[in-house]
Amino acid sequence: MTSNTLRSLDEAFKKYDTLDALDAVHAGAEALDVPLLAIYGTQDRVVNTDGVRDFYAAAGSTDKRVTAVDFSVYPGTCDRK
């Protein structure tokens, strides 16, 4: 993924709503050619953890790792009960 692609993704987040922007990111996952570390919380109620794993699987990077950690959110951020 080049800096032009990153700029395009940044523009997508500004131009479209978040879900449309995430669709654009997922659609470009195969073109990703930089190291990737995907981390998600096992009890996360905000982020779709299947989406994280799907993005990781689709990413074109040869240097990638996905890690699940035992937490839902950082204290004070998006903590909805």
Residue frames as qw, qx, qy, qz and C-alpha x, y, z in Angstrom:
[[0.000, 0.892, 0.452, 0.000, 0.00, 0.00, 0.00],
 [0.463, 0.320, 0.005, 0.827, 1.57, 3.23, -1.09],
 [0.096, -0.309, -0.361, 0.875, 1.33, 6.66, 0.51],
 [0.300, -0.032, -0.379, -0.875, -1.13, 7.56, -2.28],
 [0.504, -0.327, -0.770, -0.216, -3.34, 4.68, -1.19],
 [0.343, -0.376, -0.623, 0.594, -3.11, 5.80, 2.42],
 [0.084, 0.162, 0.021, -0.983, -4.12, 9.32, 1.37],
 [0.423, -0.166, -0.607, -0.652, -7.05, 7.82, -0.55],
 [0.474, -0.388, -0.779, 0.134, -8.16, 5.91, 2.53],
 [0.183, -0.313, -0.392, 0.845, -7.89, 9.06, 4.63],
 [0.249, 0.044, -0.263, -0.931, -10.03, 10.87, 2.06],
 [0.457, -0.277, -0.774, -0.339, -12.56, 8.02, 2.11],
 [0.352, -0.419, -0.695, 0.466, -12.96, 8.39, 5.88],
 [0.006, -0.300, -0.147, 0.943, -13.54, 12.12, 5.45],
 [0.311, 0.052, -0.466, -0.827, -15.90, 11.79, 2.48],
 [0.614, -0.224, -0.662, -0.367, -18.01, 8.78, 3.45],
 [0.687, -0.581, 0.170, -0.402, -19.58, 7.60, 6.65],
 [0.339, -0.570, 0.743, -0.089, -17.49, 5.24, 8.74],
 [0.788, 0.082, 0.602, -0.098, -19.10, 2.03, 7.48],
 [0.708, 0.705, 0.035, -0.014, -18.60, 3.00, 3.83],
 [0.105, 0.831, -0.540, 0.075, -14.98, 3.91, 4.60],
 [0.566, -0.364, 0.733, -0.101, -14.43, 0.55, 6.29],
 [0.844, 0.395, 0.357, -0.063, -15.82, -1.18, 3.21],
 [0.484, 0.837, -0.250, 0.046, -13.25, 0.73, 1.14],
 [0.229, -0.682, 0.685, -0.116, -10.46, -0.35, 3.50],
 [0.745, -0.065, 0.656, -0.102, -11.52, -3.99, 3.35],
 [0.771, 0.617, 0.145, -0.064, -11.79, -3.83, -0.45],
 [0.380, 0.823, -0.400, 0.134, -8.15, -2.70, -0.60],
 [0.726, -0.562, 0.392, -0.059, -6.80, -5.23, 1.89],
 [0.929, 0.190, 0.214, 0.235, -5.23, -7.40, -0.78],
 [0.481, 0.762, -0.096, 0.422, -3.07, -4.45, -1.91],
 [0.475, -0.844, 0.230, -0.097, -1.61, -3.99, 1.58],
 [0.849, 0.319, -0.285, 0.311, 2.14, -4.59, 1.35],
 [0.018, 0.642, -0.486, 0.593, 3.40, -3.18, 4.63],
 [0.250, -0.020, -0.889, 0.383, 3.78, -4.98, 7.99],
 [0.532, -0.453, -0.266, -0.664, 0.42, -5.48, 9.73],
 [0.150, -0.042, -0.847, 0.508, -0.31, -6.04, 13.40],
 [0.490, -0.425, -0.369, -0.666, -4.04, -6.50, 14.06],
 [0.123, -0.014, -0.799, 0.588, -5.08, -6.51, 17.72],
 [0.489, -0.423, -0.338, -0.684, -8.58, -6.99, 19.04],
 [0.308, -0.275, 0.661, -0.627, -10.20, -7.48, 22.43],
 [0.137, -0.114, -0.979, -0.100, -11.86, -10.82, 23.06],
 [0.020, -0.589, -0.738, 0.329, -14.81, -9.15, 24.82],
 [0.044, -0.134, 0.166, 0.976, -15.01, -6.06, 22.59],
 [0.277, 0.608, 0.702, -0.246, -18.55, -4.74, 22.25],
 [0.203, 0.786, -0.047, -0.582, -17.67, -1.97, 19.78],
 [0.213, 0.551, -0.671, -0.448, -15.45, -3.60, 17.14],
 [0.946, 0.159, 0.007, -0.283, -16.66, -6.57, 15.11],
 [0.469, -0.561, 0.663, 0.161, -13.89, -9.07, 15.86],
 [0.771, 0.306, 0.538, 0.149, -14.86, -11.20, 12.84],
 [0.425, 0.903, 0.034, 0.046, -14.10, -8.14, 10.70],
 [0.224, -0.819, 0.520, 0.092, -10.62, -7.88, 12.20],
 [0.644, -0.191, 0.725, 0.152, -9.88, -11.53, 11.45],
 [0.677, 0.604, 0.414, 0.076, -11.38, -11.25, 7.94],
 [0.227, 0.954, -0.192, -0.036, -9.24, -8.17, 7.19],
 [0.414, -0.621, 0.653, 0.126, -6.14, -9.96, 8.47],
 [0.725, 0.119, 0.665, 0.135, -6.86, -12.99, 6.27],
 [0.570, 0.759, 0.299, 0.096, -7.42, -10.79, 3.20],
 [0.111, -0.920, 0.269, 0.260, -4.38, -8.53, 3.75],
 [0.819, 0.537, -0.172, 0.109, -1.73, -8.99, 1.09],
 [0.110, -0.812, 0.537, -0.201, 1.16, -8.31, 3.48],
 [0.805, 0.132, -0.568, 0.108, 3.59, -11.18, 3.95],
 [0.307, 0.101, -0.624, 0.711, 4.62, -9.77, 7.36],
 [0.480, -0.436, -0.128, -0.750, 1.44, -9.89, 9.41],
 [0.245, -0.076, -0.876, 0.409, 0.19, -11.01, 12.79],
 [0.491, -0.530, -0.266, -0.638, -3.19, -11.03, 14.50],
 [0.268, 0.043, -0.775, 0.571, -3.47, -11.07, 18.28],
 [0.497, -0.642, -0.429, -0.396, -6.47, -11.38, 20.59],
 [0.172, 0.232, -0.600, 0.746, -6.14, -9.81, 24.02],
 [0.323, -0.493, -0.801, 0.105, -8.40, -10.39, 27.00],
 [0.015, -0.389, -0.331, 0.860, -10.15, -7.05, 27.33],
 [0.341, 0.704, 0.622, 0.034, -13.14, -5.25, 25.86],
 [0.265, 0.861, 0.090, 0.425, -12.14, -1.58, 25.70],
 [0.403, 0.180, -0.407, 0.800, -9.63, 0.72, 27.32],
 [0.205, -0.601, -0.618, 0.464, -11.11, 2.24, 30.50],
 [0.029, 0.657, 0.155, -0.738, -13.09, 5.35, 29.69],
 [0.170, 0.339, -0.535, -0.755, -13.28, 4.80, 25.91],
 [0.575, 0.036, -0.547, -0.607, -16.53, 3.65, 24.34],
 [0.086, -0.006, -0.946, 0.313, -17.36, 1.59, 27.40],
 [0.583, -0.165, -0.151, -0.781, -21.06, 0.86, 27.03],
 [0.096, -0.052, 0.951, -0.288, -22.73, -1.57, 29.40]]
